[in-house]
Amino acid sequence: MKKLLLVRHAKSSWDHPLLSDHQRPLAARGERDAPRMAKRLLGNRIFPEKILSSDAVRAVQTAERFLEEFARLEPEFEKTGALYHATSGNILNCIRQTPDRIACLFVFGHNPGLTDLINSLGERLDNLPTAAVFGFQFLCSRWEEIGRKNASFWLYDFPKNQSPKIF
């Protein structure tokens, strides 16, 4: 079984309008929400073996806040430009390149690609909020085999969720 957690970057800052979109950092709310979401996962014994992130500053900073919470587990960490504003198909292609020794992968990226991927895998979601996590389990042993036919809902949580469920 493969487990995939899709994470939208936390709230980004618009304080510096001359920065490119790619260079925008996290806002104070994003700095607060990202570690809080990671702690919820940690408290439910959900751990990444690998973290794959868009190379945009806000996505990397979100992934780094998660890495701080999971540091003792020493997950692999990779940044890629291929996830920056990627389509759902491009995100899926990146995921399918994951080494099969990895059982649980966290992917940090952007909308609309992440929401579109969730919907293409068979779930219904209007919009994945910032710092939200959405998980799937796949009944297969190889990442290249994942798709709608073997996807099942695993979890969904977001910062404003007042009653996070035990997953």
N, C-alpha and C positions, 0 to 999 in steps of 0.2 A: 504494500500500500504506500502511496505517495501522498504527502500532505503539503498543501500550498496555502500560504497566507498572503493575501494582497493587501498592501498598506498604502493609502494615499498620504502623501507628504502632509505634515502638520501645517497649520496656518502660517502663511508667509507675510513678510513685511512689505509695505509699499512706501516706507518712510524715505527712500532714496530713489526718486523717480528717474534718475539718470542711469541707474543700474539696468543692465539687460535683464530680460526675463530669466535667463539661465543663471544669473548671479544673485537673484533675490534670496535673502536669508530668511530664517524663521522670525516670526513676530514673537512678542512676549507670550501670547496665548499658545503659540506652537511650541515654544520652549517648555511650557508647563504641561501641555497635553501629551506630547510624545513620550516622555518617561512614565507618565501615569498609565498610558495604554500598555506600555511594555510591562509595567508592574502587574497589571491585571492578567496579562498572559502568563507571566512568571508564577503568579499566585495560583493559576489553574494548571500549572505544570506543562505549559506549551512553550517549547524551546526551538529555536532555529538551529539547524546544522550549518546552514549557509544563508547569508543575507546578500541579495542582489539588488543594487540600487541604481536608479537614474543618476547621472553625474551632475544634475542641476544642484546648486548649493542647498536649496530648501529640502530636497529629497535626501541628499547625503547627510545633512544635519539631523534630519528625522531618524535616519538609519543609525547614525552615531549615538543618538539618545537611547535607542533600543539596545545597541551594542554595549553601552555602559551598564545596562541592567543585566545583560546576559554575559558579561565579560568572563566570569569564571568558567563558563561553558566553552569558551574559545571558538565561537562559530566562524566559519570562513566569511570573508567580506570582499565583495567585488563591486566596483562602480563601472557603469557602461553608458556611453552616449546613446546606445541603441534604445534605451528606455525613455529618453527625454521626449515627451509628447508623442510617444509611440501609439500606433493603432493597436487595437486588440489583437490583430493577427501578428503584428511584430512582437508584442509582449509574449504571446503564446510561443512564438518561435524562439525567443530568448530562454523561456522556461524549459522548452524541450531540449535545450542544449546542456542542461544541468547534468552533471555526472550521476549515474544511477546509484552510487554509494550514498548519496544524500537522500534521506527519507523525508525531511521537513525543510521546506524552502520558504523564506520570507522575501517578497518582492516589493520594493518601494518605488512608487511612480506617481503618475499624474492622471487626472481626468482630461478628456472623456474616455481615454483608453482603458482605464481600469474598470469603470462602470460598464463599458461596452463588453469587456471580456467576461465579467460576471454574468451579464445577460446572455452572452453567446454560449456560456457553459450551462445554461438552463435555469438560472435563477432570475428573479425579477427585482430590479432595483432602479429607482429613478436617478439617484445620485449618491455616489460614495462620498461622505463628508470628509473634510480634512481630518487627518490622524485616525481615521476609521480603519478597522481591520475586517477583512472578509475572507473566510477560509473554505476550502474545498478539500475533500479526500477523494483519491482516485484509486479504484481497484485495478492496479497494474503494478508491475515491478520496474518499468522503464519510463523515464520522463518523456521520451519521444512518443509514447503511447497515450498520453493524457489527452482528454477531449470530452466533449459533451456526453458521449455514450457511457463513459465510466466515471463521471463526476457526480459527487453527492455533497450536499450542503454540510458544512462542518460548524461554522460559527460566524457570527456577525456582532461587532461591538463598535462603539463610537464614544467620543469624550462626553457628550451630553446625555448618554444613556444612564439613567438614574438607578437602574436595577440590572447591572450586568449579570448574565447567567453563568453558572459553572458549566463549562463546556465538557 
